[in-house]
Amino acid sequence: MISMRMCKICRKRSPKNELLRFIIKDNVVSFDKSQKAQARGTYICEDCLPLVSKRKVFKNCDIKQITEMTVKVEY
Ligand SMILES: [Zn+2]
C-alpha cells in the first residue's frame, strides 16, 4: 500500500512515489531520491517543479541549487 502525499504547491494528493521529495537541512534543500532521508520532507509534483522558485517554496534556501536539482530530476 502506497501512502498519499500532498503537493506543497497545488495541494493535489498523489501516491508518494509519483511526487518528488525534497528535504531541508541546515537551510540547504536537497532532492531526496530515495524518499527515506530522516528529515522533514516537502513533496512537489512534477507539474509544479517550475513554480518552486516563483512560489518561494523554500524561501530560506538557495534557489540556484534547487534549479540544478530540477535539471537532474528531469534528465
Ligand atoms: Zn503540484
N, CA, C, O and the ligand as a Tripos MOL2 file, in Angstrom:
@<TRIPOS>MOLECULE
protein
  301   299    76     0     0
PROTEIN
NO_CHARGES

@<TRIPOS>ATOM
      1 N           0.8450   -1.2050    0.0000 N.3       1 MET1
      2 CA          0.0000    0.0000    0.0000 C.3       1 MET1
      3 C           0.8790    1.2540    0.0000 C.2       1 MET1
      4 O           1.7910    1.3990    0.8140 O.2       1 MET1
      5 N           0.5850    2.1230   -0.9070 N.am      2 ILE2
      6 CA          1.3960    3.3330   -1.0560 C.3       2 ILE2
      7 C           0.6830    4.5010   -0.3840 C.2       2 ILE2
      8 O          -0.5110    4.7230   -0.5850 O.2       2 ILE2
      9 N           1.4370    5.2340    0.4100 N.am      3 SER3
     10 CA          0.7900    6.3410    1.0850 C.3       3 SER3
     11 C           0.6660    7.5510    0.1730 C.2       3 SER3
     12 O           1.4750    7.7490   -0.7340 O.2       3 SER3
     13 N          -0.3350    8.3380    0.4190 N.am      4 MET4
     14 CA         -0.6100    9.5300   -0.3820 C.3       4 MET4
     15 C           0.0520   10.7280    0.2740 C.2       4 MET4
     16 O           0.1080   10.8400    1.4990 O.2       4 MET4
     17 N           0.5460   11.6080   -0.5610 N.am      5 ARG5
     18 CA          1.1230   12.8460   -0.0560 C.3       5 ARG5
     19 C           0.5830   14.0070   -0.8800 C.2       5 ARG5
     20 O           0.1550   13.8360   -2.0220 O.2       5 ARG5
     21 N           0.6130   15.1790   -0.2800 N.am      6 MET6
     22 CA          0.0570   16.3470   -0.9450 C.3       6 MET6
     23 C           1.1680   17.2220   -1.5090 C.2       6 MET6
     24 O           2.1570   17.5040   -0.8330 O.2       6 MET6
     25 N           0.9940   17.6390   -2.7410 N.am      7 CYS7
     26 CA          1.9490   18.5750   -3.3370 C.3       7 CYS7
     27 C           1.8340   19.9060   -2.6070 C.2       7 CYS7
     28 O           0.7410   20.4290   -2.3930 O.2       7 CYS7
     29 N           2.9840   20.4340   -2.2360 N.am      8 LYS8
     30 CA          3.0230   21.6650   -1.4520 C.3       8 LYS8
     31 C           2.4480   22.8600   -2.2290 C.2       8 LYS8
     32 O           1.9590   23.8160   -1.6260 O.2       8 LYS8
     33 N           2.5060   22.8030   -3.5490 N.am      9 ILE9
     34 CA          2.0950   23.9510   -4.3550 C.3       9 ILE9
     35 C           0.6320   23.8550   -4.8050 C.2       9 ILE9
     36 O          -0.1560   24.7620   -4.5360 O.2       9 ILE9
     37 N           0.2680   22.7760   -5.4790 N.am     10 CYS10
     38 CA         -1.1090   22.6990   -6.0000 C.3      10 CYS10
     39 C          -2.0450   21.9510   -5.0480 C.2      10 CYS10
     40 O          -3.2570   21.9190   -5.2610 O.2      10 CYS10
     41 N          -1.4880   21.3590   -4.0160 N.am     11 ARG11
     42 CA         -2.2650   20.6640   -2.9890 C.3      11 ARG11
     43 C          -3.0220   19.4450   -3.5090 C.2      11 ARG11
     44 O          -3.9450   18.9460   -2.8650 O.2      11 ARG11
     45 N          -2.6170   18.9850   -4.6650 N.am     12 LYS12
     46 CA         -3.2070   17.7730   -5.2090 C.3      12 LYS12
     47 C          -2.5750   16.5770   -4.4970 C.2      12 LYS12
     48 O          -1.3680   16.5640   -4.2560 O.2      12 LYS12
     49 N          -3.3630   15.6030   -4.1710 N.am     13 ARG13
     50 CA         -2.8330   14.4210   -3.4930 C.3      13 ARG13
     51 C          -2.4750   13.3430   -4.5050 C.2      13 ARG13
     52 O          -3.2530   13.0480   -5.4130 O.2      13 ARG13
     53 N          -1.3160   12.7690   -4.3460 N.am     14 SER14
     54 CA         -0.8530   11.7150   -5.2440 C.3      14 SER14
     55 C          -0.1050   10.6700   -4.4480 C.2      14 SER14
     56 O           0.3450   10.9340   -3.3330 O.2      14 SER14
     57 N           0.0310    9.4790   -5.0190 N.am     15 PRO15
     58 CA          0.8610    8.4690   -4.3550 C.3      15 PRO15
     59 C           2.2720    9.0240   -4.1690 C.2      15 PRO15
     60 O           2.8330    9.6730   -5.0520 O.2      15 PRO15
     61 N           2.8110    8.7490   -3.0150 N.am     16 LYS16
     62 CA          4.1320    9.2430   -2.6300 C.3      16 LYS16
     63 C           5.1940    9.0740   -3.7270 C.2      16 LYS16
     64 O           6.0130    9.9630   -3.9610 O.2      16 LYS16
     65 N           5.1580    7.9160   -4.3880 N.am     17 ASN17
     66 CA          6.2200    7.6370   -5.3650 C.3      17 ASN17
     67 C           6.0640    8.3960   -6.6790 C.2      17 ASN17
     68 O           6.9330    8.3220   -7.5470 O.2      17 ASN17
     69 N           4.9660    9.1230   -6.8290 N.am     18 GLU18
     70 CA          4.8060    9.9540   -8.0280 C.3      18 GLU18
     71 C           5.1860   11.4020   -7.7560 C.2      18 GLU18
     72 O           5.1700   12.2450   -8.6530 O.2      18 GLU18
     73 N           5.5260   11.6710   -6.5090 N.am     19 LEU19
     74 CA          5.9210   13.0280   -6.1540 C.3      19 LEU19
     75 C           7.4260   13.0790   -5.9370 C.2      19 LEU19
     76 O           8.0700   12.0530   -5.7170 O.2      19 LEU19
     77 N           7.9770   14.2870   -6.0010 N.am     20 LEU20
     78 CA          9.3970   14.4590   -5.7460 C.3      20 LEU20
     79 C           9.5450   14.9590   -4.3250 C.2      20 LEU20
     80 O           8.8980   15.9250   -3.9200 O.2      20 LEU20
     81 N          10.4050   14.2890   -3.5740 N.am     21 ARG21
     82 CA         10.5680   14.6620   -2.1820 C.3      21 ARG21
     83 C          11.8350   15.4890   -2.0040 C.2      21 ARG21
     84 O          12.9130   15.1210   -2.4710 O.2      21 ARG21
     85 N          11.6760   16.5980   -1.3290 N.am     22 PHE22
     86 CA         12.8220   17.4410   -1.0100 C.3      22 PHE22
     87 C          12.9330   17.5530    0.4980 C.2      22 PHE22
     88 O          11.9240   17.5880    1.2030 O.2      22 PHE22
     89 N          14.1350   17.6090    0.9770 N.am     23 ILE23
     90 CA         14.3200   17.7860    2.4080 C.3      23 ILE23
     91 C          15.1460   19.0350    2.6660 C.2      23 ILE23
     92 O          15.9520   19.4490    1.8320 O.2      23 ILE23
     93 N          14.9370   19.6150    3.8070 N.am     24 ILE24
     94 CA         15.6570   20.8160    4.1770 C.3      24 ILE24
     95 C          16.4740   20.5170    5.4240 C.2      24 ILE24
     96 O          15.9460   20.0890    6.4500 O.2      24 ILE24
     97 N          17.7640   20.7520    5.3100 N.am     25 LYS25
     98 CA         18.6530   20.5350    6.4400 C.3      25 LYS25
     99 C          19.6560   21.6750    6.4510 C.2      25 LYS25
    100 O          20.3160   21.9370    5.4460 O.2      25 LYS25
    101 N          19.7700   22.3390    7.5610 N.am     26 ASP26
    102 CA         20.6840   23.4760    7.6800 C.3      26 ASP26
    103 C          20.5040   24.4780    6.5370 C.2      26 ASP26
    104 O          21.4750   24.9810    5.9720 O.2      26 ASP26
    105 N          19.2570   24.7520    6.2160 N.am     27 ASN27
    106 CA         18.9330   25.7190    5.1650 C.3      27 ASN27
    107 C          19.4080   25.3260    3.7730 C.2      27 ASN27
    108 O          19.5460   26.1810    2.8980 O.2      27 ASN27
    109 N          19.6500   24.0790    3.5720 N.am     28 VAL28
    110 CA         20.0020   23.6090    2.2340 C.3      28 VAL28
    111 C          18.9440   22.5970    1.7990 C.2      28 VAL28
    112 O          18.6020   21.6720    2.5370 O.2      28 VAL28
    113 N          18.4440   22.7930    0.6010 N.am     29 VAL29
    114 CA         17.4440   21.8760    0.0810 C.3      29 VAL29
    115 C          18.1310   20.7820   -0.7070 C.2      29 VAL29
    116 O          19.0270   21.0540   -1.5070 O.2      29 VAL29
    117 N          17.7210   19.5610   -0.4890 N.am     30 SER30
    118 CA         18.2320   18.5270   -1.3820 C.3      30 SER30
    119 C          17.1070   17.6180   -1.8320 C.2      30 SER30
    120 O          16.1160   17.4080   -1.1330 O.2      30 SER30
    121 N          17.2980   17.1010   -3.0000 N.am     31 PHE31
    122 CA         16.3330   16.1940   -3.5950 C.3      31 PHE31
    123 C          16.5330   14.8220   -2.9710 C.2      31 PHE31
    124 O          17.6240   14.2560   -3.0420 O.2      31 PHE31
    125 N          15.5080   14.3010   -2.3740 N.am     32 ASP32
    126 CA         15.6030   13.0210   -1.6820 C.3      32 ASP32
    127 C          15.0650   11.9190   -2.5870 C.2      32 ASP32
    128 O          13.8900   11.5550   -2.5280 O.2      32 ASP32
    129 N          15.9400   11.4080   -3.4100 N.am     33 LYS33
    130 CA         15.5170   10.4300   -4.4030 C.3      33 LYS33
    131 C          14.9680    9.1510   -3.7610 C.2      33 LYS33
    132 O          14.0030    8.5670   -4.2530 O.2      33 LYS33
    133 N          15.5830    8.7330   -2.6770 N.am     34 SER34
    134 CA         15.1540    7.5050   -2.0170 C.3      34 SER34
    135 C          13.8510    7.6900   -1.2340 C.2      34 SER34
    136 O          13.1780    6.7200   -0.8860 O.2      34 SER34
    137 N          13.5080    8.9590   -0.9630 N.am     35 GLN35
    138 CA         12.3430    9.3180   -0.1430 C.3      35 GLN35
    139 C          12.4460    8.7480    1.2630 C.2      35 GLN35
    140 O          11.4310    8.5320    1.9260 O.2      35 GLN35
    141 N          13.6610    8.5070    1.7160 N.am     36 LYS36
    142 CA         13.8200    7.8840    3.0240 C.3      36 LYS36
    143 C          14.6820    8.6960    3.9800 C.2      36 LYS36
    144 O          14.8950    8.2880    5.1210 O.2      36 LYS36
    145 N          15.1690    9.8210    3.5310 N.am     37 ALA37
    146 CA         16.0610   10.6090    4.3770 C.3      37 ALA37
    147 C          15.3410   11.0480    5.6500 C.2      37 ALA37
    148 O          14.1620   11.4010    5.6300 O.2      37 ALA37
    149 N          16.0730   11.0170    6.7420 N.am     38 GLN38
    150 CA         15.4940   11.3920    8.0220 C.3      38 GLN38
    151 C          15.4920   12.9170    8.1730 C.2      38 GLN38
    152 O          16.3910   13.5070    8.7710 O.2      38 GLN38
    153 N          14.4820   13.5110    7.6260 N.am     39 ALA39
    154 CA         14.3400   14.9590    7.7370 C.3      39 ALA39
    155 C          12.9150   15.2950    7.3250 C.2      39 ALA39
    156 O          12.2020   14.4760    6.7470 O.2      39 ALA39
    157 N          12.5270   16.5110    7.6370 N.am     40 ARG40
    158 CA         11.1900   16.9110    7.2650 C.3      40 ARG40
    159 C          11.1350   17.0320    5.7430 C.2      40 ARG40
    160 O          11.9190   17.7720    5.1490 O.2      40 ARG40
    161 N          10.2260   16.3180    5.1220 N.am     41 GLY41
    162 CA         10.1530   16.3330    3.6700 C.3      41 GLY41
    163 C           9.0730   17.2500    3.1440 C.2      41 GLY41
    164 O           8.0460   17.4730    3.7860 O.2      41 GLY41
    165 N           9.3280   17.7710    1.9690 N.am     42 THR42
    166 CA          8.3320   18.5610    1.2560 C.3      42 THR42
    167 C           8.1170   17.8850   -0.0890 C.2      42 THR42
    168 O           9.0760   17.5910   -0.8030 O.2      42 THR42
    169 N           6.8720   17.6410   -0.4300 N.am     43 TYR43
    170 CA          6.5800   16.9450   -1.6710 C.3      43 TYR43
    171 C           6.0930   17.9190   -2.7290 C.2      43 TYR43
    172 O           5.2640   18.7900   -2.4650 O.2      43 TYR43
    173 N           6.6200   17.7570   -3.9220 N.am     44 ILE44
    174 CA          6.2440   18.6020   -5.0550 C.3      44 ILE44
    175 C           5.9550   17.6850   -6.2390 C.2      44 ILE44
    176 O           6.7110   16.7500   -6.5020 O.2      44 ILE44
    177 N           4.8710   17.9480   -6.9480 N.am     45 CYS45
    178 CA          4.6070   17.1270   -8.1260 C.3      45 CYS45
    179 C           5.4070   17.6690   -9.3120 C.2      45 CYS45
    180 O           5.8530   18.8160   -9.2920 O.2      45 CYS45
    181 N           5.5830   16.8540  -10.3270 N.am     46 GLU46
    182 CA          6.4210   17.2550  -11.4600 C.3      46 GLU46
    183 C           5.8690   18.4980  -12.1630 C.2      46 GLU46
    184 O           6.6290   19.3490  -12.6250 O.2      46 GLU46
    185 N           4.5550   18.5900  -12.2390 N.am     47 ASP47
    186 CA          3.9400   19.7410  -12.9000 C.3      47 ASP47
    187 C           4.3050   21.0490  -12.2180 C.2      47 ASP47
    188 O           4.3990   22.0930  -12.8650 O.2      47 ASP47
    189 N           4.5090   20.9870  -10.9230 N.am     48 CYS48
    190 CA          4.7570   22.2070  -10.1540 C.3      48 CYS48
    191 C           6.2370   22.5560  -10.0250 C.2      48 CYS48
    192 O           6.5750   23.6310   -9.5320 O.2      48 CYS48
    193 N           7.1040   21.6800  -10.4530 N.am     49 LEU49
    194 CA          8.5410   21.9370  -10.2960 C.3      49 LEU49
    195 C           8.9750   23.3040  -10.8060 C.2      49 LEU49
    196 O           9.7470   23.9890  -10.1360 O.2      49 LEU49
    197 N           8.4940   23.7200  -11.9840 N.am     50 PRO50
    198 CA          8.9230   25.0330  -12.4850 C.3      50 PRO50
    199 C           8.4680   26.1850  -11.5980 C.2      50 PRO50
    200 O           8.9790   27.2980  -11.7180 O.2      50 PRO50
    201 N           7.5210   25.9300  -10.7170 N.am     51 LEU51
    202 CA          6.9800   27.0030   -9.8750 C.3      51 LEU51
    203 C           7.6850   27.1250   -8.5320 C.2      51 LEU51
    204 O           7.4030   28.0400   -7.7590 O.2      51 LEU51
    205 N           8.5880   26.2180   -8.2580 N.am     52 VAL52
    206 CA          9.2120   26.1700   -6.9340 C.3      52 VAL52
    207 C           9.8600   27.5030   -6.5530 C.2      52 VAL52
    208 O           9.6780   27.9910   -5.4380 O.2      52 VAL52
    209 N          10.6090   28.0810   -7.4780 N.am     53 SER53
    210 CA         11.2880   29.3440   -7.1700 C.3      53 SER53
    211 C          10.2910   30.4820   -7.0620 C.2      53 SER53
    212 O          10.3430   31.2860   -6.1310 O.2      53 SER53
    213 N           9.3830   30.5410   -8.0260 N.am     54 LYS54
    214 CA          8.4210   31.6340   -8.0730 C.3      54 LYS54
    215 C           7.5440   31.6820   -6.8200 C.2      54 LYS54
    216 O           7.2470   32.7550   -6.2950 O.2      54 LYS54
    217 N           7.1420   30.5190   -6.3600 N.am     55 ARG55
    218 CA          6.2680   30.4580   -5.1860 C.3      55 ARG55
    219 C           7.0350   30.5100   -3.8640 C.2      55 ARG55
    220 O           6.4450   30.4850   -2.7840 O.2      55 ARG55
    221 N           8.3650   30.5830   -3.9750 N.am     56 LYS56
    222 CA          9.2030   30.6450   -2.7790 C.3      56 LYS56
    223 C           8.9000   29.5040   -1.7970 C.2      56 LYS56
    224 O           8.7520   29.7080   -0.5920 O.2      56 LYS56
    225 N           8.8160   28.3260   -2.3540 N.am     57 VAL57
    226 CA          8.5160   27.1620   -1.5240 C.3      57 VAL57
    227 C           9.6050   26.9550   -0.4760 C.2      57 VAL57
    228 O           9.3390   26.6270    0.6800 O.2      57 VAL57
    229 N          10.8450   27.1600   -0.9270 N.am     58 PHE58
    230 CA         11.9630   27.0130    0.0010 C.3      58 PHE58
    231 C          12.5970   28.3770    0.1970 C.2      58 PHE58
    232 O          13.7440   28.5980   -0.1900 O.2      58 PHE58
    233 N          11.8580   29.2830    0.7910 N.am     59 LYS59
    234 CA         12.2600   30.6840    0.7810 C.3      59 LYS59
    235 C          13.6000   30.9670    1.4400 C.2      59 LYS59
    236 O          14.2650   31.9370    1.0770 O.2      59 LYS59
    237 N          14.0090   30.1540    2.3890 N.am     60 ASN60
    238 CA         15.2840   30.4120    3.0550 C.3      60 ASN60
    239 C          16.4460   29.7050    2.3710 C.2      60 ASN60
    240 O          17.5880   29.7680    2.8290 O.2      60 ASN60
    241 N          16.1440   29.0530    1.3000 N.am     61 CYS61
    242 CA         17.1680   28.1900    0.7090 C.3      61 CYS61
    243 C          17.6550   28.7200   -0.6270 C.2      61 CYS61
    244 O          17.0620   29.6140   -1.2310 O.2      61 CYS61
    245 N          18.7430   28.1410   -1.0540 N.am     62 ASP62
    246 CA         19.4160   28.5650   -2.2620 C.3      62 ASP62
    247 C          18.6310   28.1390   -3.5070 C.2      62 ASP62
    248 O          18.5580   26.9550   -3.8370 O.2      62 ASP62
    249 N          18.0540   29.1180   -4.1800 N.am     63 ILE63
    250 CA         17.1920   28.8330   -5.3260 C.3      63 ILE63
    251 C          17.9850   28.2020   -6.4700 C.2      63 ILE63
    252 O          17.4800   27.3210   -7.1660 O.2      63 ILE63
    253 N          19.2050   28.6440   -6.6610 N.am     64 LYS64
    254 CA         20.0140   28.1350   -7.7580 C.3      64 LYS64
    255 C          20.2330   26.6300   -7.5920 C.2      64 LYS64
    256 O          20.2060   25.8610   -8.5530 O.2      64 LYS64
    257 N          20.4460   26.2580   -6.3680 N.am     65 GLN65
    258 CA         20.6650   24.8470   -6.0840 C.3      65 GLN65
    259 C          19.4270   24.0160   -6.4530 C.2      65 GLN65
    260 O          19.5390   22.9150   -6.9930 O.2      65 GLN65
    261 N          18.2780   24.5570   -6.1550 N.am     66 ILE66
    262 CA         17.0410   23.8460   -6.4720 C.3      66 ILE66
    263 C          16.9120   23.6810   -7.9800 C.2      66 ILE66
    264 O          16.5170   22.6240   -8.4710 O.2      66 ILE66
    265 N          17.2490   24.7410   -8.7040 N.am     67 THR67
    266 CA         17.1580   24.6940  -10.1580 C.3      67 THR67
    267 C          18.0650   23.6000  -10.7090 C.2      67 THR67
    268 O          17.6850   22.8540  -11.6110 O.2      67 THR67
    269 N          19.2610   23.5190  -10.1520 N.am     68 GLU68
    270 CA         20.1800   22.4730  -10.6070 C.3      68 GLU68
    271 C          19.6170   21.0880  -10.3370 C.2      68 GLU68
    272 O          19.7800   20.1670  -11.1380 O.2      68 GLU68
    273 N          18.9570   20.9550   -9.2020 N.am     69 MET69
    274 CA         18.3700   19.6590   -8.8740 C.3      69 MET69
    275 C          17.2290   19.3300   -9.8070 C.2      69 MET69
    276 O          17.0130   18.1770  -10.1790 O.2      69 MET69
    277 N          16.4950   20.3830  -10.1800 N.am     70 THR70
    278 CA         15.3740   20.1840  -11.0810 C.3      70 THR70
    279 C          15.8550   19.5880  -12.4000 C.2      70 THR70
    280 O          15.2230   18.6960  -12.9650 O.2      70 THR70
    281 N          16.9760   20.0950  -12.8690 N.am     71 VAL71
    282 CA         17.5480   19.5680  -14.0990 C.3      71 VAL71
    283 C          17.8930   18.0970  -13.9270 C.2      71 VAL71
    284 O          17.6230   17.2670  -14.7950 O.2      71 VAL71
    285 N          18.4960   17.7970  -12.7860 N.am     72 LYS72
    286 CA         18.8650   16.4150  -12.5100 C.3      72 LYS72
    287 C          17.6490   15.5060  -12.4970 C.2      72 LYS72
    288 O          17.6960   14.3710  -12.9730 O.2      72 LYS72
    289 N          16.5700   16.0180  -11.9480 N.am     73 VAL73
    290 CA         15.3460   15.2300  -11.8520 C.3      73 VAL73
    291 C          14.7830   14.9270  -13.2440 C.2      73 VAL73
    292 O          14.2800   13.8350  -13.5090 O.2      73 VAL73
    293 N          14.8850   15.9210  -14.1160 N.am     74 GLU74
    294 CA         14.2370   15.7710  -15.4200 C.3      74 GLU74
    295 C          15.0350   14.9300  -16.4130 C.2      74 GLU74
    296 O          14.4630   14.3410  -17.3300 O.2      74 GLU74
    297 N          16.3540   14.8720  -16.2330 N.am     75 TYR75
    298 CA         17.1380   14.1290  -17.2320 C.3      75 TYR75
    299 C          17.7380   12.8740  -16.6520 C.2      75 TYR75
    300 O          18.4250   12.1350  -17.3570 O.2      75 TYR75
    301 ZN          1.6570   20.1970   -7.6960 Zn       76 ZN76
@<TRIPOS>BOND
     1     1     2 1
     2     2     3 1
     3     3     4 2
     4     3     5 am
     5     5     6 1
     6     6     7 1
     7     7     8 2
     8     7     9 am
     9     9    10 1
    10    10    11 1
    11    11    12 2
    12    11    13 am
    13    13    14 1
    14    14    15 1
    15    15    16 2
    16    15    17 am
    17    17    18 1
    18    18    19 1
    19    19    20 2
    20    19    21 am
    21    21    22 1
    22    22    23 1
    23    23    24 2
    24    23    25 am
    25    25    26 1
    26    26    27 1
    27    27    28 2
    28    27    29 am
    29    29    30 1
    30    30    31 1
    31    31    32 2
    32    31    33 am
    33    33    34 1
    34    34    35 1
    35    35    36 2
    36    35    37 am
    37    37    38 1
    38    38    39 1
    39    39    40 2
    40    39    41 am
    41    41    42 1
    42    42    43 1
    43    43    44 2
    44    43    45 am
    45    45    46 1
    46    46    47 1
    47    47    48 2
    48    47    49 am
    49    49    50 1
    50    50    51 1
    51    51    52 2
    52    51    53 am
    53    53    54 1
    54    54    55 1
    55    55    56 2
    56    55    57 am
    57    57    58 1
    58    58    59 1
    59    59    60 2
    60    59    61 am
    61    61    62 1
    62    62    63 1
    63    63    64 2
    64    63    65 am
    65    65    66 1
    66    66    67 1
    67    67    68 2
    68    67    69 am
    69    69    70 1
    70    70    71 1
    71    71    72 2
    72    71    73 am
    73    73    74 1
    74    74    75 1
    75    75    76 2
    76    75    77 am
    77    77    78 1
    78    78    79 1
    79    79    80 2
    80    79    81 am
    81    81    82 1
    82    82    83 1
    83    83    84 2
    84    83    85 am
    85    85    86 1
    86    86    87 1
    87    87    88 2
    88    87    89 am
    89    89    90 1
    90    90    91 1
    91    91    92 2
    92    91    93 am
    93    93    94 1
    94    94    95 1
    95    95    96 2
    96    95    97 am
    97    97    98 1
    98    98    99 1
    99    99   100 2
   100    99   101 am
   101   101   102 1
   102   102   103 1
   103   103   104 2
   104   103   105 am
   105   105   106 1
   106   106   107 1
   107   107   108 2
   108   107   109 am
   109   109   110 1
   110   110   111 1
   111   111   112 2
   112   111   113 am
   113   113   114 1
   114   114   115 1
   115   115   116 2
   116   115   117 am
   117   117   118 1
   118   118   119 1
   119   119   120 2
   120   119   121 am
   121   121   122 1
   122   122   123 1
   123   123   124 2
   124   123   125 am
   125   125   126 1
   126   126   127 1
   127   127   128 2
   128   127   129 am
   129   129   130 1
   130   130   131 1
   131   131   132 2
   132   131   133 am
   133   133   134 1
   134   134   135 1
   135   135   136 2
   136   135   137 am
   137   137   138 1
   138   138   139 1
   139   139   140 2
   140   139   141 am
   141   141   142 1
   142   142   143 1
   143   143   144 2
   144   143   145 am
   145   145   146 1
   146   146   147 1
   147   147   148 2
   148   147   149 am
   149   149   150 1
   150   150   151 1
   151   151   152 2
   152   151   153 am
   153   153   154 1
   154   154   155 1
   155   155   156 2
   156   155   157 am
   157   157   158 1
   158   158   159 1
   159   159   160 2
   160   159   161 am
   161   161   162 1
   162   162   163 1
   163   163   164 2
   164   163   165 am
   165   165   166 1
   166   166   167 1
   167   167   168 2
   168   167   169 am
   169   169   170 1
   170   170   171 1
   171   171   172 2
   172   171   173 am
   173   173   174 1
   174   174   175 1
   175   175   176 2
   176   175   177 am
   177   177   178 1
   178   178   179 1
   179   179   180 2
   180   179   181 am
   181   181   182 1
   182   182   183 1
   183   183   184 2
   184   183   185 am
   185   185   186 1
   186   186   187 1
   187   187   188 2
   188   187   189 am
   189   189   190 1
   190   190   191 1
   191   191   192 2
   192   191   193 am
   193   193   194 1
   194   194   195 1
   195   195   196 2
   196   195   197 am
   197   197   198 1
   198   198   199 1
   199   199   200 2
   200   199   201 am
   201   201   202 1
   202   202   203 1
   203   203   204 2
   204   203   205 am
   205   205   206 1
   206   206   207 1
   207   207   208 2
   208   207   209 am
   209   209   210 1
   210   210   211 1
   211   211   212 2
   212   211   213 am
   213   213   214 1
   214   214   215 1
   215   215   216 2
   216   215   217 am
   217   217   218 1
   218   218   219 1
   219   219   220 2
   220   219   221 am
   221   221   222 1
   222   222   223 1
   223   223   224 2
   224   223   225 am
   225   225   226 1
   226   226   227 1
   227   227   228 2
   228   227   229 am
   229   229   230 1
   230   230   231 1
   231   231   232 2
   232   231   233 am
   233   233   234 1
   234   234   235 1
   235   235   236 2
   236   235   237 am
   237   237   238 1
   238   238   239 1
   239   239   240 2
   240   239   241 am
   241   241   242 1
   242   242   243 1
   243   243   244 2
   244   243   245 am
   245   245   246 1
   246   246   247 1
   247   247   248 2
   248   247   249 am
   249   249   250 1
   250   250   251 1
   251   251   252 2
   252   251   253 am
   253   253   254 1
   254   254   255 1
   255   255   256 2
   256   255   257 am
   257   257   258 1
   258   258   259 1
   259   259   260 2
   260   259   261 am
   261   261   262 1
   262   262   263 1
   263   263   264 2
   264   263   265 am
   265   265   266 1
   266   266   267 1
   267   267   268 2
   268   267   269 am
   269   269   270 1
   270   270   271 1
   271   271   272 2
   272   271   273 am
   273   273   274 1
   274   274   275 1
   275   275   276 2
   276   275   277 am
   277   277   278 1
   278   278   279 1
   279   279   280 2
   280   279   281 am
   281   281   282 1
   282   282   283 1
   283   283   284 2
   284   283   285 am
   285   285   286 1
   286   286   287 1
   287   287   288 2
   288   287   289 am
   289   289   290 1
   290   290   291 1
   291   291   292 2
   292   291   293 am
   293   293   294 1
   294   294   295 1
   295   295   296 2
   296   295   297 am
   297   297   298 1
   298   298   299 1
   299   299   300 2
@<TRIPOS>SUBSTRUCTURE
     1 MET1         2 RESIDUE 1 A MET
     2 ILE2         6 RESIDUE 1 A ILE
     3 SER3        10 RESIDUE 1 A SER
     4 MET4        14 RESIDUE 1 A MET
     5 ARG5        18 RESIDUE 1 A ARG
     6 MET6        22 RESIDUE 1 A MET
     7 CYS7        26 RESIDUE 1 A CYS
     8 LYS8        30 RESIDUE 1 A LYS
     9 ILE9        34 RESIDUE 1 A ILE
    10 CYS10       38 RESIDUE 1 A CYS
    11 ARG11       42 RESIDUE 1 A ARG
    12 LYS12       46 RESIDUE 1 A LYS
    13 ARG13       50 RESIDUE 1 A ARG
    14 SER14       54 RESIDUE 1 A SER
    15 PRO15       58 RESIDUE 1 A PRO
    16 LYS16       62 RESIDUE 1 A LYS
    17 ASN17       66 RESIDUE 1 A ASN
    18 GLU18       70 RESIDUE 1 A GLU
    19 LEU19       74 RESIDUE 1 A LEU
    20 LEU20       78 RESIDUE 1 A LEU
    21 ARG21       82 RESIDUE 1 A ARG
    22 PHE22       86 RESIDUE 1 A PHE
    23 ILE23       90 RESIDUE 1 A ILE
    24 ILE24       94 RESIDUE 1 A ILE
    25 LYS25       98 RESIDUE 1 A LYS
    26 ASP26      102 RESIDUE 1 A ASP
    27 ASN27      106 RESIDUE 1 A ASN
    28 VAL28      110 RESIDUE 1 A VAL
    29 VAL29      114 RESIDUE 1 A VAL
    30 SER30      118 RESIDUE 1 A SER
    31 PHE31      122 RESIDUE 1 A PHE
    32 ASP32      126 RESIDUE 1 A ASP
    33 LYS33      130 RESIDUE 1 A LYS
    34 SER34      134 RESIDUE 1 A SER
    35 GLN35      138 RESIDUE 1 A GLN
    36 LYS36      142 RESIDUE 1 A LYS
    37 ALA37      146 RESIDUE 1 A ALA
    38 GLN38      150 RESIDUE 1 A GLN
    39 ALA39      154 RESIDUE 1 A ALA
    40 ARG40      158 RESIDUE 1 A ARG
    41 GLY41      162 RESIDUE 1 A GLY
    42 THR42      166 RESIDUE 1 A THR
    43 TYR43      170 RESIDUE 1 A TYR
    44 ILE44      174 RESIDUE 1 A ILE
    45 CYS45      178 RESIDUE 1 A CYS
    46 GLU46      182 RESIDUE 1 A GLU
    47 ASP47      186 RESIDUE 1 A ASP
    48 CYS48      190 RESIDUE 1 A CYS
    49 LEU49      194 RESIDUE 1 A LEU
    50 PRO50      198 RESIDUE 1 A PRO
    51 LEU51      202 RESIDUE 1 A LEU
    52 VAL52      206 RESIDUE 1 A VAL
    53 SER53      210 RESIDUE 1 A SER
    54 LYS54      214 RESIDUE 1 A LYS
    55 ARG55      218 RESIDUE 1 A ARG
    56 LYS56      222 RESIDUE 1 A LYS
    57 VAL57      226 RESIDUE 1 A VAL
    58 PHE58      230 RESIDUE 1 A PHE
    59 LYS59      234 RESIDUE 1 A LYS
    60 ASN60      238 RESIDUE 1 A ASN
    61 CYS61      242 RESIDUE 1 A CYS
    62 ASP62      246 RESIDUE 1 A ASP
    63 ILE63      250 RESIDUE 1 A ILE
    64 LYS64      254 RESIDUE 1 A LYS
    65 GLN65      258 RESIDUE 1 A GLN
    66 ILE66      262 RESIDUE 1 A ILE
    67 THR67      266 RESIDUE 1 A THR
    68 GLU68      270 RESIDUE 1 A GLU
    69 MET69      274 RESIDUE 1 A MET
    70 THR70      278 RESIDUE 1 A THR
    71 VAL71      282 RESIDUE 1 A VAL
    72 LYS72      286 RESIDUE 1 A LYS
    73 VAL73      290 RESIDUE 1 A VAL
    74 GLU74      294 RESIDUE 1 A GLU
    75 TYR75      298 RESIDUE 1 A TYR
    76 ZN76       301 GROUP 0 **** ****
